[in-house]
Amino acid sequence: MLNGLRSSCIGPLALAAVATFTSSCGSLFPQRKVQEFRNAEVAGTTFQTIAVIAGDETSPGLRMSATMREELNKEGWKGVRRAGRWANENEAVTEICRVTGEEKVDGVLIVFYNQLVLRSCSVDTTAFRIVSSGGEMGLPQMAQRLYAYLRTGPPSATGTW
C-alpha cells in the first residue's frame, strides 16, 4: 500500500518539475520561427523574369544568389544576373527595374542566408518575404515557399451580390 501511494505522489511532482524547468528555460533556448509575408495585391504569376542579387558582398552570399538563380531556371522561371553595388535595397530595385539595355525584369529577388525578399518592379513594393530566424529553414525550404507564392494567381473575389 505504501509503494502505491509513493508512486502516485511522485508522478505529479515529477511532471510539475519538468513543466517548470522547460517553461523557465525558454529564454535559454531561443524560439525558432519563420515569418512569411505574401502581398495579396501582387499575384505571384506576374513574375516571369526575376533578377537575383545577393544581400551582401560575401562569397557565400554571392554563391547563394547564383544557386537561387539556377533553381529558379530549373523550376520554370527565368532567373537573371544583375551586377552592381547599391547603397540599399530600394536603390538596387530602382536601378534594376529601370528598362535599359538589359532584359526587362518583373521583379528583384534579394537573397540573404536567412531570408528571401522578392520586390515587384511594376508596383514598387515587396511582393514576398520569408525570414527564418534561428535557422529553422534553410535556403532550399525557403525557396519552396517562394515557388508556392510564384504559382499563385491574382486574388479571387469572394462573396455574392
N, C-alpha and C positions, 0 to 999 in steps of 0.2 A: 504494500500500500504506500509506503514512504517513497519508493522509487517512482511510482506513478505520479505522485504529487510533485516531486522534484522535476521530472522531465516536462510536466505540463507548465511549470513556472519558468523554466529556463527557456523554453521555446519563445514565448512572447518577449522576454527580456532580451534575448539574443537578436530577435527581429527588430526591436526598438533600437538597440545599439547599432546595428548595421544601417538602419534607416537614418539615424542621427549622423553617423560617420559619413555616409555618402552625400547627404544634403549639406553638411558643413564643408566637405572637400570640393564642392562645386567650383569654388574660386581658385583652387589649386590646379584644376584641370579646366582650361578654357573651353567653353562650348564651341563645337564646330558647327558652322552654319553656312548655308548657301542663300544668297539673296539674288533673286532674279526679277528683272523688270522687262515687261513687254509692252511697248507703246500700242495701245488699242487703236490709235489713229493712223498707224502706219502698217499696212499689210506686208507681211514677210515676202509675199510673192512679187512685190515690186522690185526686189533686189535680184538682178541677174549678173551684173558685173560689179565686183567688190574689190576695192583697193585694200590691201592688207599691209599694215605697218606695225612695227614694234613699238611698244610702250616705253621702251628705254633703249639706250645705245649699247647695252652689254651684248657679248657674244651669245649667251643663252637666249636673250630677248630676240635677237635677230634670227636665231635658229628656230625659235618657236613661231615667229611670224612666217618664216619660209615653210614650216611644216603646215601651218594653218592654210596657207595659200595652196599648197599641194592637195591638202584634204578637201578644200572647197572644190577644186577642179575635179577630184575623184567623185565627189558627191553630186556633181551636175551643175554647179555654178561656175562662173569664170572669176577666179581669183587672180588679181594682177598686182604687180610690184610697183610701188612708188617710192622713190628715194628722195631724201631731203632731210633737213633739220629745221625743226619748228620750235617756237618758244612754248607752245601749249597745244592742247587738243583742238581747241577752236581754230587756231591758226592753221594747223595741219589740215583739218577738214575743209576749211575755206579754200585753201590753195589747191588741194587735191580735187575738190568737186568742180572747180572752175574748168570749163572746157577749154583746153589749149591744144597743142599739137598731139598730145597723147589721147588715147581712147577714153571716151566719156565713161564715168563710173556712176553707179546708182547709190553707192554707199562706201563708207570707210570703216574697216574693221581694225580696231586698235587692240593688240594682243599684249597682255601682261602675263606673268607667271600664274597669277591668281584671279584674273578677270579677263573677260572679253567685252568690248564695247563696240556696238555697231551704230554708226551715225548715218542718217539719211541725208543725201545731197538735195533731194527735191524739196524737203520741208525744213532743212537745217535743224534737226533735233535728234535726240537719242532714240533709236528705234528699239534697241535691245541691249541689255547689260546683265551680265552674270558675274557675281563676285563670290569666290569661295574662300572664306576666312578660316584659318586653322587647318587648311589642307584637306578639307572634306572631299573635294573633287579635283581631279587633275585636268589638264588641257583636253584630253580625249572626251571626258564626260561633259565638260562644259561645252565642247564643240557639238556634241549630240543634242544638247538643249538648244543651241543656236540653230542647228539644222531643222529642228522641230518648228522653231519660230519662222524660219525662212520658208517653210512649206505652208504656213497659214495664209489664208486669203483675207480679203477685207472683212471688217466686222459685219455681221449679218443683222438686219433689222428684225427684232422680235416683237411680238405683241400683235394685236389686231386693232383695227379702227372701228 
